Amino acid sequence: MHPQKKFHLVFSFVMGALMISIMTFVITLVNVGWGAHFLATWMKAFGVAYVVGVPVIFLLAPVARKITGRLLGVAA
């Protein structure tokens, strides 16, 4: 696998884990509160979001870089 492709794939998994964990934590806390079932509910939400989110990051990150580059007038 080409190093740039490998970087993009690993980036997608890492960014997915970081972003999705924070977002699902906050949204789960807002929706169900800090209770006995919080951790199980959060882990379920994280699992679903990670399976959806990583492919979305993988597919859309290059698009976001191009749009950002055009908005700022720099090469992406």
Biopython code that builds the backbone (N, CA, C, O; Angstrom):
import numpy as np
from Bio.PDB.StructureBuilder import StructureBuilder

atoms = [
    (1, "MET", "N", (0.853, -1.183, 0.000)),
    (1, "MET", "CA", (0.000, 0.000, 0.000)),
    (1, "MET", "C", (0.893, 1.238, 0.000)),
    (1, "MET", "O", (1.877, 1.309, 0.736)),
    (2, "HIS", "N", (0.542, 2.187, -0.817)),
    (2, "HIS", "CA", (1.271, 3.455, -0.924)),
    (2, "HIS", "C", (1.257, 4.159, 0.437)),
    (2, "HIS", "O", (0.221, 4.179, 1.101)),
    (3, "PRO", "N", (2.391, 4.737, 0.864)),
    (3, "PRO", "CA", (2.463, 5.387, 2.195)),
    (3, "PRO", "C", (1.383, 6.447, 2.419)),
    (3, "PRO", "O", (0.852, 6.558, 3.524)),
    (4, "GLN", "N", (1.054, 7.224, 1.392)),
    (4, "GLN", "CA", (0.030, 8.258, 1.562)),
    (4, "GLN", "C", (-1.347, 7.640, 1.801)),
    (4, "GLN", "O", (-2.123, 8.147, 2.611)),
    (5, "LYS", "N", (-1.649, 6.551, 1.104)),
    (5, "LYS", "CA", (-2.923, 5.844, 1.306)),
    (5, "LYS", "C", (-2.964, 5.245, 2.707)),
    (5, "LYS", "O", (-3.987, 5.308, 3.389)),
    (6, "LYS", "N", (-1.840, 4.664, 3.130)),
    (6, "LYS", "CA", (-1.757, 4.075, 4.465)),
    (6, "LYS", "C", (-1.960, 5.155, 5.522)),
    (6, "LYS", "O", (-2.680, 4.950, 6.499)),
    (7, "PHE", "N", (-1.322, 6.307, 5.321)),
    (7, "PHE", "CA", (-1.475, 7.429, 6.250)),
    (7, "PHE", "C", (-2.944, 7.843, 6.345)),
    (7, "PHE", "O", (-3.470, 8.034, 7.442)),
    (8, "HIS", "N", (-3.597, 7.980, 5.199)),
    (8, "HIS", "CA", (-4.999, 8.410, 5.164)),
    (8, "HIS", "C", (-5.899, 7.398, 5.871)),
    (8, "HIS", "O", (-6.829, 7.787, 6.577)),
    (9, "LEU", "N", (-5.633, 6.110, 5.688)),
    (9, "LEU", "CA", (-6.431, 5.072, 6.332)),
    (9, "LEU", "C", (-6.242, 5.105, 7.850)),
    (9, "LEU", "O", (-7.220, 5.084, 8.597)),
    (10, "VAL", "N", (-4.998, 5.157, 8.302)),
    (10, "VAL", "CA", (-4.722, 5.203, 9.742)),
    (10, "VAL", "C", (-5.271, 6.496, 10.343)),
    (10, "VAL", "O", (-5.838, 6.482, 11.436)),
    (11, "PHE", "N", (-5.104, 7.619, 9.630)),
    (11, "PHE", "CA", (-5.663, 8.894, 10.080)),
    (11, "PHE", "C", (-7.170, 8.776, 10.296)),
    (11, "PHE", "O", (-7.695, 9.274, 11.293)),
    (12, "SER", "N", (-7.863, 8.123, 9.372)),
    (12, "SER", "CA", (-9.313, 7.978, 9.471)),
    (12, "SER", "C", (-9.706, 7.204, 10.730)),
    (12, "SER", "O", (-10.660, 7.573, 11.414)),
    (13, "PHE", "N", (-8.977, 6.139, 11.034)),
    (13, "PHE", "CA", (-9.271, 5.353, 12.235)),
    (13, "PHE", "C", (-8.983, 6.147, 13.511)),
    (13, "PHE", "O", (-9.774, 6.114, 14.454)),
    (14, "VAL", "N", (-7.862, 6.857, 13.543)),
    (14, "VAL", "CA", (-7.499, 7.635, 14.736)),
    (14, "VAL", "C", (-8.437, 8.820, 14.917)),
    (14, "VAL", "O", (-8.954, 9.041, 16.011)),
    (15, "MET", "N", (-8.659, 9.587, 13.848)),
    (15, "MET", "CA", (-9.565, 10.732, 13.938)),
    (15, "MET", "C", (-10.968, 10.273, 14.313)),
    (15, "MET", "O", (-11.659, 10.926, 15.095)),
    (16, "GLY", "N", (-11.382, 9.142, 13.746)),
    (16, "GLY", "CA", (-12.691, 8.590, 14.090)),
    (16, "GLY", "C", (-12.794, 8.285, 15.570)),
    (16, "GLY", "O", (-13.781, 8.643, 16.212)),
    (17, "ALA", "N", (-11.781, 7.625, 16.119)),
    (17, "ALA", "CA", (-11.812, 7.271, 17.539)),
    (17, "ALA", "C", (-11.869, 8.513, 18.421)),
    (17, "ALA", "O", (-12.644, 8.565, 19.375)),
    (18, "LEU", "N", (-11.054, 9.504, 18.104)),
    (18, "LEU", "CA", (-11.017, 10.717, 18.921)),
    (18, "LEU", "C", (-12.312, 11.518, 18.826)),
    (18, "LEU", "O", (-12.926, 11.839, 19.843)),
    (19, "MET", "N", (-12.712, 11.832, 17.627)),
    (19, "MET", "CA", (-13.886, 12.683, 17.425)),
    (19, "MET", "C", (-15.175, 11.983, 17.875)),
    (19, "MET", "O", (-16.010, 12.572, 18.562)),
    (20, "ILE", "N", (-15.314, 10.741, 17.482)),
    (20, "ILE", "CA", (-16.546, 10.015, 17.796)),
    (20, "ILE", "C", (-16.672, 9.745, 19.288)),
    (20, "ILE", "O", (-17.778, 9.784, 19.827)),
    (21, "SER", "N", (-15.562, 9.473, 19.964)),
    (21, "SER", "CA", (-15.660, 9.245, 21.405)),
    (21, "SER", "C", (-16.127, 10.499, 22.131)),
    (21, "SER", "O", (-16.972, 10.423, 23.023)),
    (22, "ILE", "N", (-15.589, 11.643, 21.757)),
    (22, "ILE", "CA", (-16.006, 12.898, 22.401)),
    (22, "ILE", "C", (-17.463, 13.222, 22.086)),
    (22, "ILE", "O", (-18.240, 13.557, 22.979)),
    (23, "MET", "N", (-17.823, 13.120, 20.816)),
    (23, "MET", "CA", (-19.186, 13.482, 20.416)),
    (23, "MET", "C", (-20.231, 12.545, 21.025)),
    (23, "MET", "O", (-21.258, 13.005, 21.523)),
    (24, "THR", "N", (-19.977, 11.233, 20.987)),
    (24, "THR", "CA", (-20.958, 10.313, 21.560)),
    (24, "THR", "C", (-21.038, 10.444, 23.078)),
    (24, "THR", "O", (-22.109, 10.269, 23.659)),
    (25, "PHE", "N", (-19.910, 10.751, 23.724)),
    (25, "PHE", "CA", (-19.924, 10.970, 25.172)),
    (25, "PHE", "C", (-20.840, 12.139, 25.520)),
    (25, "PHE", "O", (-21.714, 12.023, 26.379)),
    (26, "VAL", "N", (-20.631, 13.260, 24.845)),
    (26, "VAL", "CA", (-21.416, 14.466, 25.137)),
    (26, "VAL", "C", (-22.892, 14.255, 24.823)),
    (26, "VAL", "O", (-23.751, 14.584, 25.641)),
    (27, "ILE", "N", (-23.192, 13.715, 23.657)),
    (27, "ILE", "CA", (-24.592, 13.538, 23.269)),
    (27, "ILE", "C", (-25.283, 12.511, 24.164)),
    (27, "ILE", "O", (-26.447, 12.691, 24.522)),
    (28, "THR", "N", (-24.583, 11.440, 24.528)),
    (28, "THR", "CA", (-25.173, 10.447, 25.442)),
    (28, "THR", "C", (-25.427, 11.070, 26.803)),
    (28, "THR", "O", (-26.473, 10.837, 27.408)),
    (29, "LEU", "N", (-24.479, 11.861, 27.289)),
    (29, "LEU", "CA", (-24.655, 12.528, 28.579)),
    (29, "LEU", "C", (-25.856, 13.478, 28.542)),
    (29, "LEU", "O", (-26.638, 13.527, 29.491)),
    (30, "VAL", "N", (-25.999, 14.221, 27.463)),
    (30, "VAL", "CA", (-27.137, 15.140, 27.332)),
    (30, "VAL", "C", (-28.459, 14.371, 27.280)),
    (30, "VAL", "O", (-29.447, 14.782, 27.889)),
    (31, "ASN", "N", (-28.470, 13.263, 26.557)),
    (31, "ASN", "CA", (-29.720, 12.532, 26.353)),
    (31, "ASN", "C", (-30.139, 11.644, 27.513)),
    (31, "ASN", "O", (-31.330, 11.559, 27.812)),
    (32, "VAL", "N", (-29.194, 10.977, 28.180)),
    (32, "VAL", "CA", (-29.578, 10.035, 29.239)),
    (32, "VAL", "C", (-29.077, 10.419, 30.617)),
    (32, "VAL", "O", (-29.510, 9.837, 31.611)),
    (33, "GLY", "N", (-28.172, 11.390, 30.701)),
    (33, "GLY", "CA", (-27.646, 11.798, 32.000)),
    (33, "GLY", "C", (-26.621, 10.818, 32.538)),
    (33, "GLY", "O", (-26.367, 9.766, 31.951)),
    (34, "TRP", "N", (-26.041, 11.189, 33.667)),
    (34, "TRP", "CA", (-24.998, 10.379, 34.296)),
    (34, "TRP", "C", (-25.686, 9.401, 35.246)),
    (34, "TRP", "O", (-25.989, 9.742, 36.389)),
    (35, "GLY", "N", (-25.926, 8.192, 34.767)),
    (35, "GLY", "CA", (-26.620, 7.201, 35.587)),
    (35, "GLY", "C", (-25.986, 5.837, 35.469)),
    (35, "GLY", "O", (-24.890, 5.673, 34.934)),
    (36, "ALA", "N", (-26.713, 4.863, 35.985)),
    (36, "ALA", "CA", (-26.200, 3.490, 36.042)),
    (36, "ALA", "C", (-25.935, 2.899, 34.661)),
    (36, "ALA", "O", (-25.028, 2.081, 34.506)),
    (37, "HIS", "N", (-26.708, 3.298, 33.663)),
    (37, "HIS", "CA", (-26.576, 2.711, 32.331)),
    (37, "HIS", "C", (-25.798, 3.596, 31.361)),
    (37, "HIS", "O", (-25.746, 3.316, 30.164)),
    (38, "PHE", "N", (-25.194, 4.663, 31.880)),
    (38, "PHE", "CA", (-24.499, 5.597, 30.994)),
    (38, "PHE", "C", (-23.398, 4.927, 30.183)),
    (38, "PHE", "O", (-23.349, 5.086, 28.963)),
    (39, "LEU", "N", (-22.521, 4.187, 30.834)),
    (39, "LEU", "CA", (-21.373, 3.598, 30.146)),
    (39, "LEU", "C", (-21.815, 2.629, 29.042)),
    (39, "LEU", "O", (-21.277, 2.662, 27.935)),
    (40, "ALA", "N", (-22.779, 1.781, 29.341)),
    (40, "ALA", "CA", (-23.266, 0.822, 28.337)),
    (40, "ALA", "C", (-23.924, 1.546, 27.167)),
    (40, "ALA", "O", (-23.731, 1.176, 26.009)),
    (41, "THR", "N", (-24.694, 2.570, 27.476)),
    (41, "THR", "CA", (-25.365, 3.343, 26.432)),
    (41, "THR", "C", (-24.350, 4.078, 25.577)),
    (41, "THR", "O", (-24.477, 4.124, 24.354)),
    (42, "TRP", "N", (-23.340, 4.656, 26.220)),
    (42, "TRP", "CA", (-22.286, 5.370, 25.486)),
    (42, "TRP", "C", (-21.506, 4.418, 24.587)),
    (42, "TRP", "O", (-21.237, 4.743, 23.430)),
    (43, "MET", "N", (-21.141, 3.251, 25.101)),
    (43, "MET", "CA", (-20.376, 2.289, 24.303)),
    (43, "MET", "C", (-21.173, 1.814, 23.086)),
    (43, "MET", "O", (-20.609, 1.618, 22.009)),
    (44, "LYS", "N", (-22.482, 1.629, 23.261)),
    (44, "LYS", "CA", (-23.326, 1.236, 22.131)),
    (44, "LYS", "C", (-23.354, 2.348, 21.087)),
    (44, "LYS", "O", (-23.213, 2.089, 19.891)),
    (45, "ALA", "N", (-23.535, 3.579, 21.543)),
    (45, "ALA", "CA", (-23.553, 4.728, 20.621)),
    (45, "ALA", "C", (-22.202, 4.867, 19.916)),
    (45, "ALA", "O", (-22.150, 5.133, 18.715)),
    (46, "PHE", "N", (-21.112, 4.687, 20.664)),
    (46, "PHE", "CA", (-19.785, 4.778, 20.074)),
    (46, "PHE", "C", (-19.597, 3.712, 18.999)),
    (46, "PHE", "O", (-19.094, 4.008, 17.915)),
    (47, "GLY", "N", (-19.992, 2.487, 19.288)),
    (47, "GLY", "CA", (-19.837, 1.393, 18.327)),
    (47, "GLY", "C", (-20.549, 1.666, 17.013)),
    (47, "GLY", "O", (-19.984, 1.473, 15.937)),
    (48, "VAL", "N", (-21.779, 2.112, 17.107)),
    (48, "VAL", "CA", (-22.552, 2.416, 15.899)),
    (48, "VAL", "C", (-21.920, 3.589, 15.150)),
    (48, "VAL", "O", (-21.733, 3.527, 13.935)),
    (49, "ALA", "N", (-21.597, 4.644, 15.871)),
    (49, "ALA", "CA", (-21.038, 5.841, 15.243)),
    (49, "ALA", "C", (-19.666, 5.572, 14.626)),
    (49, "ALA", "O", (-19.341, 6.140, 13.583)),
    (50, "TYR", "N", (-18.861, 4.721, 15.248)),
    (50, "TYR", "CA", (-17.527, 4.426, 14.724)),
    (50, "TYR", "C", (-17.618, 3.674, 13.407)),
    (50, "TYR", "O", (-16.879, 3.961, 12.465)),
    (51, "VAL", "N", (-18.527, 2.711, 13.346)),
    (51, "VAL", "CA", (-18.708, 1.927, 12.119)),
    (51, "VAL", "C", (-19.171, 2.820, 10.964)),
    (51, "VAL", "O", (-18.792, 2.598, 9.814)),
    (52, "VAL", "N", (-19.974, 3.810, 11.268)),
    (52, "VAL", "CA", (-20.445, 4.744, 10.238)),
    (52, "VAL", "C", (-19.413, 5.847, 10.003)),
    (52, "VAL", "O", (-19.152, 6.222, 8.860)),
    (53, "GLY", "N", (-18.836, 6.360, 11.069)),
    (53, "GLY", "CA", (-17.983, 7.543, 10.986)),
    (53, "GLY", "C", (-16.652, 7.348, 10.297)),
    (53, "GLY", "O", (-16.219, 8.227, 9.553)),
    (54, "VAL", "N", (-15.989, 6.227, 10.516)),
    (54, "VAL", "CA", (-14.669, 6.025, 9.916)),
    (54, "VAL", "C", (-14.738, 6.014, 8.386)),
    (54, "VAL", "O", (-13.935, 6.692, 7.746)),
    (55, "PRO", "N", (-15.663, 5.273, 7.781)),
    (55, "PRO", "CA", (-15.753, 5.357, 6.316)),
    (55, "PRO", "C", (-16.110, 6.764, 5.814)),
    (55, "PRO", "O", (-15.635, 7.191, 4.761)),
    (56, "VAL", "N", (-16.944, 7.473, 6.569)),
    (56, "VAL", "CA", (-17.292, 8.843, 6.170)),
    (56, "VAL", "C", (-16.058, 9.729, 6.218)),
    (56, "VAL", "O", (-15.820, 10.506, 5.293)),
    (57, "ILE", "N", (-15.270, 9.624, 7.279)),
    (57, "ILE", "CA", (-14.025, 10.398, 7.374)),
    (57, "ILE", "C", (-13.091, 10.027, 6.231)),
    (57, "ILE", "O", (-12.511, 10.904, 5.590)),
    (58, "PHE", "N", (-12.944, 8.728, 5.973)),
    (58, "PHE", "CA", (-12.059, 8.265, 4.908)),
    (58, "PHE", "C", (-12.465, 8.842, 3.561)),
    (58, "PHE", "O", (-11.609, 9.243, 2.772)),
    (59, "LEU", "N", (-13.763, 8.885, 3.295)),
    (59, "LEU", "CA", (-14.250, 9.372, 1.997)),
    (59, "LEU", "C", (-14.296, 10.897, 1.901)),
    (59, "LEU", "O", (-14.021, 11.460, 0.842)),
    (60, "LEU", "N", (-14.637, 11.559, 2.990)),
    (60, "LEU", "CA", (-14.864, 13.004, 2.921)),
    (60, "LEU", "C", (-13.678, 13.875, 3.313)),
    (60, "LEU", "O", (-13.673, 15.064, 2.992)),
    (61, "ALA", "N", (-12.676, 13.332, 3.993)),
    (61, "ALA", "CA", (-11.513, 14.148, 4.374)),
    (61, "ALA", "C", (-10.824, 14.772, 3.160)),
    (61, "ALA", "O", (-10.483, 15.953, 3.211)),
    (62, "PRO", "N", (-10.605, 14.028, 2.071)),
    (62, "PRO", "CA", (-9.987, 14.657, 0.894)),
    (62, "PRO", "C", (-10.850, 15.769, 0.298)),
    (62, "PRO", "O", (-10.335, 16.781, -0.178)),
    (63, "VAL", "N", (-12.151, 15.571, 0.330)),
    (63, "VAL", "CA", (-13.067, 16.599, -0.174)),
    (63, "VAL", "C", (-12.981, 17.843, 0.707)),
    (63, "VAL", "O", (-12.925, 18.965, 0.203)),
    (64, "ALA", "N", (-12.971, 17.638, 2.026)),
    (64, "ALA", "CA", (-12.873, 18.766, 2.958)),
    (64, "ALA", "C", (-11.555, 19.518, 2.783)),
    (64, "ALA", "O", (-11.523, 20.745, 2.874)),
    (65, "ARG", "N", (-10.462, 18.781, 2.531)),
    (65, "ARG", "CA", (-9.172, 19.437, 2.292)),
    (65, "ARG", "C", (-9.223, 20.297, 1.035)),
    (65, "ARG", "O", (-8.714, 21.418, 1.037)),
    (66, "LYS", "N", (-9.831, 19.790, -0.039)),
    (66, "LYS", "CA", (-9.931, 20.555, -1.287)),
    (66, "LYS", "C", (-10.786, 21.803, -1.114)),
    (66, "LYS", "O", (-10.427, 22.883, -1.582)),
    (67, "ILE", "N", (-11.914, 21.646, -0.441)),
    (67, "ILE", "CA", (-12.790, 22.800, -0.218)),
    (67, "ILE", "C", (-12.068, 23.840, 0.645)),
    (67, "ILE", "O", (-12.137, 25.035, 0.359)),
    (68, "THR", "N", (-11.388, 23.399, 1.680)),
    (68, "THR", "CA", (-10.636, 24.313, 2.544)),
    (68, "THR", "C", (-9.536, 25.022, 1.756)),
    (68, "THR", "O", (-9.344, 26.230, 1.896)),
    (69, "GLY", "N", (-8.828, 24.275, 0.940)),
    (69, "GLY", "CA", (-7.790, 24.866, 0.107)),
    (69, "GLY", "C", (-8.327, 25.942, -0.820)),
    (69, "GLY", "O", (-7.719, 27.000, -0.984)),
    (70, "ARG", "N", (-9.482, 25.658, -1.430)),
    (70, "ARG", "CA", (-10.098, 26.649, -2.322)),
    (70, "ARG", "C", (-10.570, 27.881, -1.540)),
    (70, "ARG", "O", (-10.387, 29.011, -1.993)),
    (71, "LEU", "N", (-11.170, 27.666, -0.381)),
    (71, "LEU", "CA", (-11.635, 28.801, 0.417)),
    (71, "LEU", "C", (-10.497, 29.700, 0.862)),
    (71, "LEU", "O", (-10.650, 30.919, 0.924)),
    (72, "LEU", "N", (-9.362, 29.104, 1.169)),
    (72, "LEU", "CA", (-8.221, 29.869, 1.661)),
    (72, "LEU", "C", (-7.226, 30.246, 0.563)),
    (72, "LEU", "O", (-6.276, 30.991, 0.800)),
    (73, "GLY", "N", (-7.457, 29.722, -0.633)),
    (73, "GLY", "CA", (-6.570, 30.041, -1.747)),
    (73, "GLY", "C", (-5.194, 29.418, -1.634)),
    (73, "GLY", "O", (-4.203, 29.992, -2.084)),
    (74, "VAL", "N", (-5.139, 28.229, -1.025)),
    (74, "VAL", "CA", (-3.866, 27.512, -0.897)),
    (74, "VAL", "C", (-4.016, 26.109, -1.459)),
    (74, "VAL", "O", (-5.125, 25.582, -1.560)),
    (75, "ALA", "N", (-2.903, 25.517, -1.818)),
    (75, "ALA", "CA", (-2.930, 24.127, -2.306)),
    (75, "ALA", "C", (-3.189, 23.198, -1.134)),
    (75, "ALA", "O", (-2.601, 23.352, -0.064)),
    (76, "ALA", "N", (-4.061, 22.246, -1.343)),
    (76, "ALA", "CA", (-4.386, 21.287, -0.272)),
    (76, "ALA", "C", (-3.567, 20.029, -0.411)),
    (76, "ALA", "O", (-3.704, 19.111, 0.398)),
]
sb = StructureBuilder()
sb.init_structure("model")
sb.init_model(0)
sb.init_chain("A")
sb.init_seg("    ")
for serial, (resi, resn, name, xyz) in enumerate(atoms, 1):
    if name == "N":
        sb.init_residue(resn, " ", resi, " ")
    sb.init_atom(name, np.array(xyz, "f"), 0.0, 1.0, " ", f" {name:<3s}", serial, name[0])
structure = sb.get_structure()
